[in-house]
Amino acid sequence: LVATGAKLLKSQSAPKDESLPVLHAAHVHSFWTDAMPECLLPESTAGRGQAKANDYQTSITVELNKKITANDNGKVYEGGAGVIFRNQNDGFNGNWMKVKPGSLIVNDIFAPNPVYPADSQGNINTNAAALGVILDDTAFNTLFGMNTKDYDYDVGVFYPADANSADLRCRNEEDQGRYDCRIVGGDYPGGRGFIAHSDSAWTQSDDAEGSGGFEIGNPFKDGTFSGGGTGCHANTNANGDGFINQLNAKGTFAGQDNVNIAENRDCQCNTVFVGYPDCKPWVHSGTPSDGTAAAGAEYNCWDRWIDHWVQYGTGDTGGFPTNINLRDVAGCWMTNMRDMINLQNWFWLKRFDYSTTTDAHEYWGWNEIPVTSAITDDSNNHETLAIVVPQGQGSLNDISQFEKDALVGQMDWYYNAGYLVPGLDNIKNRPGSYIVMRKQIEDGNGNYGQYFFCQNVDLGKYKVVFNQMVDGADPGSCYVDW
């Protein structure tokens, strides 16, 4: 599907395996902001006609769709800045952590399942209609500033995939020669203490805060930020001792020996792979930089990171492809959102090279961004609640009764936690009842875009009530009621 008026890009160098998706024009066009094409209606479409402008829209969904719009100039992350989605029911709500994981939604990203798809128990379940919150503009700007689209932006901490940033990473303290660990969810209880750089010796200590115990921001930027969510992946042994289990991939690159995918003890992504004049960060992922592209083609070069990992790294059985959760253990962080988007997209496009999870429905497609707990836990910073329609489903009315019941379970959790207050009278309140839905739409070429909308849904205990917006007359509404 190509939105009306979309500009077709020059042909990318197609992978030899025709089952692999390539970049599609819809991802560089400001698409789905006026009307949904007939085949993209959020309801089950049998017997339905062409959608009219603003169908299934409220003033809030229209604004959200503008914020996630890609630019039709063909360059990465030059449209909307995106929005931050966080699933509060991930097991970390209200705990000691100063940072918690969120995800950027923007239509420059074309992987499916771009947010953590948790069920009512907080577990990864790509069949689940996940419920979360979207932060408002003030919260976004407080967390990251208003210049995230600048090419030299370098103050953030952004992971291009699931990374266990707040719970299974140890913050490097270079000046003290140690890692600071407070490991949550390791293989064994324990994991609070320090790991020495010199000999990996473990010292148990209640003074350790772990990566989740530091404030957000690039720790190398002018000494201003604390590096919350940075560091190397860790786990616990049977004694409760912590140890670094970050996966390395050291080998030769561009004539240099012992090049790793992480460039330091903070496990920051190595930028050596993109540090060449022919690497263009504004170019969408899809054109390989290995010399096989057509003459004159441009590329962003982040495919080299994956190629190096696969060539020199190890999987769960010693080789690739491997379990996709090993990507967490090899994962590294970046300081620039555009870089994150480019590697995130390459992860999707090259998934057959490294992962045994290749089906769109099961794929782990989200990025992970440490966000400040004091901001995300405060409902005054929430633009709205949001429900994610599972990949492959047309609407919430199409999901199974089991998944509808599970969604009710999630709503119960949000209600009991104080994030949801049903009723028409609460649509302007925070916490309140306002909610939107977010649908994943495949573009006909194996890649995905996101679209915010609303519809009436009866879940039994709860229902979502939709009132259509009317330009200049009624902003419409979308809210949870009993």
Residue, then its C-alpha position, 0 to 999 in steps of 0.5 A: l500500500v502506498a498512501t496517495g501522493a507518496k514519492l517512490l524511492k529509487s530501487q533499493s538493492a534487494p536481498k537475494d532472499e525475496s522473503l526479506p522485506v525491503l524499504h517501502a515508500a510509505h515509510v518516508h511519506s507523511f502517511w495516514t494523517d488525513a484519511m485511512p485508505e479503505c484497506l486500512l480501516p481499523e474495524s473489520t472491513a467486510g461490507r464497509g465503504q471508503a473511509k472519510a477524512n478523520d474517520y475513527q479520529t479524535s483531536i488527540t489521535v490526529e495530533l498523535n499521528k502528526k507526531i509520529t509522521a515520517n518526512d516525505n523528503g526521504k530522510v530518516y527522522e526529519g518528520g515528527a519527533g515521535v512519542i514515548f510509550r511505556n507499559q506501566n505494568d512491567g513489574f517495575n511500577g513504584n519500585w526503587m528504580k530511578v529509570k524505567p524502560g519506555s519505547l519511541i514510536v515514530n513512523d521512521i521505524f518499520a519493524p513490527n511490534p514496536v512497543y513491549p507487548a506485555d500481558s496482564q502478568g507483565n510477560i512478553n506476549t505478542n498476542a496480547a493487546a498491550l496497555g500503556v501510557i503515552l507521555d505528553d510533550t512537556a514530559f518528552n522535552t523534559l526527558f530529552g530536550m527539544n532537539t532530538k532530531d539534530y544530527d549532532y544530538d548526543v545526550g541520550v541513552f537509546y537501545p535499538a532493541d529490548a535491552n534490560s536497561a534498568d534491571l539486568r545491567c551494571r553501571n560502569e564506574e570507571d573512576q572506581g574501577r568497578y561495575d555497580c550492580r543491582i540485578v533484578g530478575g537474574d537466574y538466582p536471587g541476589g546480585r546487589g554489589f560491585i564487580a571489580h574491573s581487574d579480576s571480576a571479583w564480586t563484593q556484595s553491598d547494599d550501597a550498590e544501586g545498579s544501572g536503574g538507580f542512576e538518573i538518565g543521560n549520556p554519562f560522557k556528555d559534559g559530566t551533566f548526566s548520570g548514565g541511568g540505564t547504561g552499562c553491560h548486561a549481567n546475571t547472577n549465579a547460584n551464590g547470588d553473586g553478580f557477573i557480567n555476561q555481556l556478549n562480545a564479538k571481537g574481530t577484524f574490521a577495516g584492517q583493525d584487529n580486536v574490534n568489538i561491537a561495544e566500544n567501552r566498559d559502559c557497553q556503548c555501541n561502537t561507532v567505528f562501523v559508521g565513522y566513514p564519509d560514505c555512511k549517511p545517517w539520514v538514509h533509511s536502512g535497506t541498502p547494504s554497505d557491503g559493496t553489493a549495492a548499485a553504483g551511487a547508492e547511499y547507505n547508513c552503514w549500521d548493517r555493518w554492526i550486525d554483520h560483525w556480530v554474526q561473524y565474530g559473536t556467539g549464539d546460544t548454541g555457538g552460532f547463528p541464527t540464535n534465540i532473539n533474547l540473546r540480542d538483549v545480552a549483546g545489546c548496546w546503547m546509542t546517544n542519538m535517536r536517528d542512529m537507534i532507528n537505523l540499527q533498529n530497522w536493520f535488526w528487522l531487515k537482517r533478522f534471518d541472519y541472527s535470529t530464529t524468531t523471524d515471523a512478524h507476529e512473534y518478532w521483538g521489534w521495540n526499542e528500549i529507552p530509559v526514562t525517568s521514573a518520577i516523570t513516567d509514574d506521574s499521571n500528570n505527564h501522560e497524554t493518554l492511555a493507549i491500547v496496542v492492537p496485536q500485529g495481524q489483527g484488524s481491531l480490538n473487536d477481532i481479538s479472541q475472547f481470551e485476549k479480551d479478558a486479558l485486556v480487562g485484566q490489564m485495565d484492572w491493574y491500571y485502575n487499581a494502580g491509579y492510572l485509569v479512572p473510567g467515565l465521561d466526566n474524567i476524560k480531561n483528568r489525569p489520571g482519567s479515562y481518555i484512551v486511544m488505540r494504536k494499530q500496526i499496518e503492513d505496507g505490502n512489502g513486509n514492513y510496518g507503520q503505526y496509526f492511532f485511532c479509536q473505535n467502540v469496543d465492549l469488553g464486558k467489565y469495561k467498554v471503550v466509547f468513541n465519539q467521532m471528531v467533527d472539524g471545527a465543531d467537535p474534538g471527539s472523544c475516546y474514553v473508558d467507561w464501565 
